[in-house]
Structures are given as C-alpha cells and as structure tokens.
Amino acid sequence: MLRKLRLTLAVLFFVAVTALFLDFTGTVHAWLGWTAKIQFLPALLALNVGVIVALVLLTLLLGRVYCSVICPLGVMQDIVSWISGRRKTKRYRFSYSPEIKWLRYGVLGLFVIALIAGIGSFVALLAPYSSYGRIASNLFAPLYRWGNNLLAYFAERADSCAFYETEVWMKSLGMFLIAVVTFAGLSFLAWRSGRTWCNTVCPVGTLLGVLSRRSLFRPRFDVLKCNGCKLCARSCKASCIDPANHTIDYSRCVACMDCLESCHQGAITYTLRRPERPSASP
C-alpha cells in the first residue's frame, strides 16, 4: 500500500514538473508552477522559508521522501532502473555497499562553498532540479515540439486549429552537450546500480540524509522473522541495507518501500522509530 502510494505520487510529480519544461504555451505553468517552487534548492535560493521548513519537517518525519517522490531527477533514475529490471533475471540485482563518506560530504562541502561564493555554474551542475531542467529543456523539449509540429501539419490539412507550429531551437551547444553527458551518465548509473548518484554525489541528497538519520518513521528489521534470504538488500536501489547485520543506513534510504514488498517473511516494516536506550552506567 505504501509503495503504491509512493509510486503514484512520484509519477504525478514527475509528469507535472516535466510538463513545465515542455510547455511553450504558458498554460501548464498557471496550474502546476507550484511544483517548481517546492523543489529544495530553488526554495532555498528564493528564501522561501515556508517550503524549506515543510521539507525539513517532512524529512524528519518520514525520511528522504523528497528524493523519492518530489525530486524529478531521482524519479527519472527510478524509471531507468525500473526499465533495466524488467527482466526476471535482473529483478533482484542490487547489493549492499558501505557509505563513501569522503565523497558524499566532500561534494556537499564544495557545493556549499560554491553556493556562498556565487559560482552559479558549479551549483547548477550538481543541483538535482537544475540538472533535470537541462535534460528536459535540451533533450525532451525539442522532441516534444517536433511532435507538436507534426500534429500541426496534419491538423492544418484537416482545416483544424487544434495545433499550431512552433519553433524548435537549441539554447547553446555547450548546454546541449552538458545535458547529453548528464543524461547518459545518470542513466548508466541508474541502469546498473539504481540510486548511486543520489546517495553518493547529490549534495541535496546528502544534506537531507543528515536529517533522515533522525526520521520518526523508518523501515525496521524484525530479526526474529528474518530468514537471511537477502532479498531486501538485492531489491534496494539505494544499496543501504546490510542484511548480515540487520542494519539500514537511513541517511541513504529514500523511503521507496521496495524492501517491504520484496520481503516475503514480513521481516521489514515501516514503523515508528524506537527511542534509543541510555547506555548502562559503568
């Protein structure tokens, strides 16, 4: 149930945000422009305190739901990963890998320095919403407009005004090449290893990961029910489940709920975090 709800919301947000970059009439922006305003970095740069507080509280409550549902770059990687795993032999293809702390926090540190120094090009290169925007604007939008122009061609010959021709243009060769490299690189990583970019490089994911360590609701192991099959780890696109030690790295978990569905023993549940017990006195 939780996984289906997450998937439904993720698809709706992804379609809405993508439509913003494809729309050349302005109609979609009037209805769905708010989906851009609730993206983490745009809200931060706009000093939209209400959105930032809401996203922080959401992360502290449910974990990295933003990465799993709201972020279009994350959902795009899930789509590529899903296509890759359609074959039965590749359904359970992931495995646990330890956190690469120096890379995660090193990139986050450089990102924060660039943000403070006003190096917008570096910030836009790593920011997930900006990265997806480049991909959608430079790769998806031209295809969308060509399709529109094709429909306009046939509509004109049928004496219909349902479609009209629009210009297809490229912003710059440099931006196009960056979009191609970004799309190819992220697709390759997602095809092979799921959410590697989100949990190893993305600065927004790392920042929200710090908060999600203390999330109120989280997936938990029931050691008594676990039979050691490791299906949870093999279905975890975030590679954050260590079945040998029955632990989950909550800073990398994106609350996709795939582990709950894959566990046939009911050994993993999404439940309230238990309070930590104080250490015994020496």
C-alpha positions as CSV (number, residue, x, y, z in Angstrom):
1,M,0.0,0.0,0.0
2,L,2.7,2.5,1.0
3,R,4.8,1.6,-2.0
4,K,1.9,2.1,-4.4
5,L,1.1,5.4,-2.9
6,R,4.7,6.5,-3.2
7,L,4.8,5.4,-6.8
8,T,1.6,7.2,-7.7
9,L,2.8,10.5,-6.1
10,A,6.2,10.2,-7.7
11,V,4.7,9.7,-11.2
12,L,2.3,12.7,-10.7
13,F,5.1,15.0,-9.6
14,F,7.4,13.8,-12.3
15,V,4.8,14.4,-15.1
16,A,3.9,17.8,-13.6
17,V,7.5,19.0,-13.4
18,T,8.3,17.6,-16.9
19,A,5.3,19.4,-18.3
20,L,6.6,22.7,-17.0
21,F,9.8,22.3,-19.1
22,L,7.9,21.1,-22.2
23,D,5.1,23.6,-22.2
24,F,5.5,26.5,-24.6
25,T,2.0,28.0,-24.2
26,G,2.2,29.0,-20.5
27,T,-0.9,27.1,-19.7
28,V,0.8,24.4,-17.6
29,H,2.7,27.0,-15.6
30,A,-0.5,28.6,-14.5
31,W,-1.7,25.3,-13.0
32,L,1.4,23.4,-12.0
33,G,4.0,26.2,-11.4
34,W,3.9,25.4,-7.7
35,T,5.6,22.0,-8.3
36,A,8.8,24.0,-9.2
37,K,8.5,26.2,-6.1
38,I,8.6,23.3,-3.7
39,Q,11.9,22.0,-5.1
40,F,14.6,22.2,-2.4
41,L,17.3,24.3,-3.9
42,P,15.0,26.8,-5.8
43,A,13.1,27.3,-2.5
44,L,16.4,27.8,-0.6
45,L,17.7,30.3,-3.1
46,A,14.4,32.1,-3.1
47,L,14.5,32.2,0.7
48,N,11.1,30.5,0.8
49,V,11.1,29.7,4.5
50,G,7.7,28.0,4.5
51,V,8.8,25.5,1.8
52,I,12.2,24.8,3.4
53,V,10.6,24.2,6.9
54,A,8.0,21.9,5.4
55,L,10.6,19.8,3.5
56,V,12.8,19.6,6.7
57,L,9.8,18.5,8.8
58,L,8.8,16.0,6.1
59,T,12.3,14.5,6.2
60,L,12.4,14.4,10.0
61,L,9.0,12.7,9.9
62,L,9.2,10.2,7.0
63,G,12.8,10.2,5.8
64,R,14.0,11.2,2.3
65,V,10.6,11.3,0.8
66,Y,11.6,14.4,-1.1
67,C,14.2,12.4,-3.0
68,S,11.8,9.5,-3.7
69,V,8.7,11.5,-4.7
70,I,9.3,15.2,-5.4
71,C,12.7,15.4,-7.0
72,P,12.3,14.8,-10.8
73,L,16.0,13.7,-11.2
74,G,15.5,11.0,-8.6
75,V,12.3,9.7,-10.2
76,M,13.9,9.8,-13.6
77,Q,16.6,7.4,-12.3
78,D,13.9,5.2,-10.8
79,I,12.3,5.0,-14.3
80,V,15.6,4.0,-15.9
81,S,16.3,1.5,-13.1
82,W,12.8,0.0,-13.5
83,I,13.2,-0.5,-17.2
84,S,16.6,-2.2,-16.5
85,G,15.0,-4.5,-14.0
86,R,12.0,-5.6,-16.2
87,R,13.7,-8.9,-16.9
88,K,13.2,-11.5,-14.2
89,T,16.9,-12.3,-14.1
90,K,17.6,-8.7,-13.2
91,R,14.8,-8.1,-10.7
92,Y,16.9,-8.6,-7.7
93,R,20.2,-7.2,-8.9
94,F,21.4,-4.7,-6.2
95,S,23.6,-5.4,-3.2
96,Y,24.7,-3.6,0.0
97,S,27.6,-1.2,-0.3
98,P,29.1,0.9,2.5
99,E,28.7,4.6,2.6
100,I,31.5,6.6,0.8
101,K,31.7,9.4,3.4
102,W,34.6,11.4,2.0
103,L,32.9,11.7,-1.4
104,R,29.4,12.5,-0.1
105,Y,30.5,15.2,2.3
106,G,33.3,16.4,0.1
107,V,30.9,17.2,-2.7
108,L,28.5,18.7,-0.2
109,G,31.3,20.9,1.1
110,L,32.3,22.1,-2.3
111,F,28.6,22.7,-3.2
112,V,28.1,24.9,-0.1
113,I,31.3,26.9,-0.8
114,A,30.2,27.4,-4.4
115,L,26.8,28.5,-3.3
116,I,28.2,31.1,-0.9
117,A,30.8,32.3,-3.4
118,G,28.1,32.7,-6.0
119,I,29.6,30.2,-8.5
120,G,26.3,29.5,-10.2
121,S,27.7,27.3,-12.9
122,F,29.1,24.7,-10.4
123,V,25.9,24.9,-8.3
124,A,23.7,24.3,-11.3
125,L,25.9,21.4,-12.4
126,L,25.2,19.5,-9.2
127,A,21.8,20.7,-8.2
128,P,19.3,18.0,-9.0
129,Y,16.5,20.2,-10.2
130,S,18.8,22.3,-12.4
131,S,20.3,19.1,-13.8
132,Y,16.9,17.7,-14.7
133,G,15.8,21.1,-16.1
134,R,18.8,21.0,-18.5
135,I,17.9,17.5,-19.6
136,A,14.2,18.2,-20.1
137,S,14.8,21.6,-21.9
138,N,17.6,20.4,-24.2
139,L,16.6,16.8,-24.9
140,F,12.9,16.3,-24.2
141,A,11.5,19.7,-25.2
142,P,12.8,19.6,-28.8
143,L,11.3,16.1,-29.3
144,Y,8.0,17.4,-27.8
145,R,7.9,20.4,-30.2
146,W,8.7,18.3,-33.2
147,G,5.8,16.0,-32.3
148,N,3.6,19.1,-31.9
149,N,4.7,20.4,-35.3
150,L,3.9,17.1,-36.9
151,L,0.4,17.2,-35.4
152,A,0.1,20.8,-36.5
153,Y,1.0,19.7,-40.1
154,F,-1.8,17.2,-40.2
155,A,-4.3,19.5,-38.4
156,E,-3.7,22.2,-41.0
157,R,-4.5,19.8,-43.8
158,A,-7.7,18.9,-42.0
159,D,-8.7,22.6,-41.5
160,S,-8.3,22.3,-37.8
161,C,-6.8,24.8,-35.4
162,A,-6.2,22.3,-32.6
163,F,-2.4,22.6,-33.0
164,Y,-0.1,25.3,-34.3
165,E,3.5,25.1,-35.4
166,T,6.2,26.4,-33.0
167,E,9.9,27.0,-33.4
168,V,12.4,24.3,-32.4
169,W,15.7,25.7,-31.3
170,M,18.8,24.9,-29.2
171,K,19.8,27.3,-26.4
172,S,23.5,26.6,-26.9
173,L,25.8,23.8,-28.0
174,G,27.5,23.8,-24.6
175,M,24.3,23.4,-22.6
176,F,23.2,20.7,-25.0
177,L,26.4,18.7,-24.6
178,I,26.2,19.0,-20.8
179,A,22.6,17.8,-20.9
180,V,23.6,14.8,-23.0
181,V,26.5,13.9,-20.8
182,T,24.4,14.3,-17.6
183,F,21.6,12.2,-19.0
184,A,23.9,9.5,-20.3
185,G,25.9,9.3,-17.1
186,L,22.9,9.2,-14.8
187,S,21.1,6.7,-17.0
188,F,24.2,4.5,-17.0
189,L,24.5,4.6,-13.2
190,A,20.7,4.0,-12.7
191,W,20.7,1.2,-15.2
192,R,23.5,-0.6,-13.3
193,S,23.1,0.4,-9.7
194,G,19.9,2.3,-9.1
195,R,20.3,5.4,-6.9
196,T,24.1,5.6,-6.9
197,W,24.2,9.3,-7.9
198,C,21.6,10.3,-5.3
199,N,23.3,8.5,-2.4
200,T,27.0,9.2,-3.4
201,V,27.2,12.5,-5.2
202,C,24.0,14.6,-4.9
203,P,24.5,17.4,-2.3
204,V,20.8,17.8,-1.7
205,G,20.5,14.1,-1.0
206,T,23.5,14.2,1.4
207,L,22.0,17.2,3.2
208,L,18.6,15.6,3.6
209,G,20.4,12.3,4.6
210,V,21.8,14.0,7.7
211,L,18.2,14.8,8.7
212,S,16.8,11.4,7.7
213,R,19.1,9.7,10.2
214,R,16.7,11.0,12.9
215,S,13.4,10.4,11.0
216,L,10.5,9.5,13.1
217,F,9.2,6.7,10.8
218,R,11.6,4.4,9.1
219,P,11.9,0.8,7.8
220,R,12.9,-1.6,10.6
221,F,14.2,-5.2,10.8
222,D,12.4,-7.8,12.8
223,V,15.3,-10.1,13.4
224,L,13.1,-12.9,14.6
225,K,11.3,-13.1,11.3
226,C,14.3,-12.7,9.1
227,N,15.4,-15.9,7.4
228,G,18.6,-14.4,5.8
229,C,17.4,-14.6,2.2
230,K,18.8,-11.1,1.5
231,L,16.0,-10.2,-1.0
232,C,15.6,-6.8,0.8
233,A,19.2,-5.8,0.0
234,R,19.0,-7.2,-3.5
235,S,15.9,-5.0,-4.2
236,C,17.3,-1.9,-2.5
237,K,18.2,0.6,-5.2
238,A,19.9,2.8,-2.6
239,S,22.2,-0.1,-1.6
240,C,21.8,0.9,2.0
241,I,20.5,-2.4,3.6
242,D,23.1,-4.6,5.3
243,P,21.2,-7.9,5.8
244,A,24.2,-9.6,7.5
245,N,24.0,-7.1,10.4
246,H,20.3,-6.3,10.1
247,T,21.0,-2.6,9.7
248,I,19.8,0.1,7.4
249,D,21.7,3.3,6.5
250,Y,18.9,5.8,7.0
251,S,21.0,8.6,5.6
252,R,20.9,6.9,2.2
253,C,17.4,5.3,2.4
254,V,15.0,7.1,0.1
255,A,11.9,5.5,1.6
256,C,11.0,3.8,-1.7
257,M,9.4,0.8,0.2
258,D,10.8,-1.7,-2.2
259,C,12.3,-3.7,0.6
260,L,8.9,-4.1,2.3
261,E,7.4,-5.6,-0.9
262,S,10.4,-7.9,-1.5
263,C,10.5,-9.4,2.0
264,H,8.1,-12.5,2.0
265,Q,8.6,-13.0,5.7
266,G,7.4,-9.6,6.8
267,A,10.7,-9.0,8.5
268,I,10.9,-5.4,7.4
269,T,8.2,-2.9,8.4
270,Y,7.8,0.8,8.1
271,T,7.2,1.9,11.6
272,L,7.8,4.5,14.4
273,R,11.4,4.8,15.5
274,R,12.1,3.4,18.9
275,P,13.8,5.7,21.4
276,E,17.4,4.9,22.0
277,R,18.2,3.3,25.3
278,P,20.6,5.0,27.5
279,S,23.9,3.3,27.9
280,A,24.4,1.3,31.1
281,S,26.4,3.0,33.9
282,P,29.9,1.8,34.3
